[in-house]
């Protein structure tokens, strides 16, 4: 039986605040790659939210959540909504999605 911490989990997060035009997506990609996660990040059309989909071991995802709540220096994060979903094999290395 696979260890729970090492098995894949999938996170869908929506980050709200001043998170567009401040390098937030690049910040998330760097954090996701450093943590060994697969996933994607994109700006949402309302101009106030960024969507993050990430998959990997739960401890790495928990570390990413801390990074999302902090954001890069020019960002101002108001809220981070989290939704845990079923892992799927459809995510490549962490990247920005248009």
N, C-alpha and C positions, 0 to 999 in steps of 0.2 A: 504494500500500500504506500502510495506516494505521500510524503510529508506535506501537510497543509500549507506551511509557509513556502514550500518550493513549488507547489502546483500553481498553474496559471489562474489568475482572476482577471476580470475585465471591468474597467471603470469608465463611466461616462460622466464627465464633469462639465458644468457650465459656470464660468467665472464671470462675474458682473462687476462693473466699475469702470475706471479709466484704464482699459486694458487693450485698446486699439490705438495704433500709432505710437506706441511707447516701447516696442521691442518685445512685447509679451510672448508672441508666438515663437520667436527665436530663443527666448529664455526657456520656454517649455521644451522645445526640441533638444536643447543642450542638456537640460535636466533629465529628460526621458532617456536620451542616449547614454548619459553618464550612469544612470541607474540600470541600464540594460533592458529597458522596456521597449515594446513595439507599440506603435500608435500614430496618431495624427492630431493636429491642432488646426483650427481655422477660426477666422473672424465670422461672427454672425451678422446678418444684414442690419440689425438695429443700431450698430455702432457702439454698443455698450457691453457686449458679451463676447466671450471666446468659448468655443466648444473644444473639449479635449476628450479623446478616446484613447485609452491606454490599456495595455495588457501585459501581464507578467506576474512574478511572485508578489504576494500580498505585502511583505515588508518594503519592497521597492515602490509599490503603489502608495503605501502610506507615506513614504518619504516624498513622493511626488506631490501628494496632497498638501504637505507642509510647504513645499515650494510654491504651489498654486496660491495658497493663502497669503504668502509673503509677496510674491511677484518681484519683478526687477525694480531698480531704483525709481524710475519715472512713473511706474504704475501705481494705481490706488485701487486695491481690491475691496469691494463692498461685501461680496458674498461669493461662496463657492457651493453650488448644489451638486450633490453626489448621487449617482445611481449605479448600483452594482448589477451587472448583467452576466449572462452566460458567456464564457470564453469561446472564441471562434478563431479559426486559423487564417483569417483574412487580412491581418494587419502586417504591413512590412516594417522595416526599421523606422524609427520615429521620424516624421516629416511634417512639413506644412502642407495643408491641403487648401487649394484655392476655393 
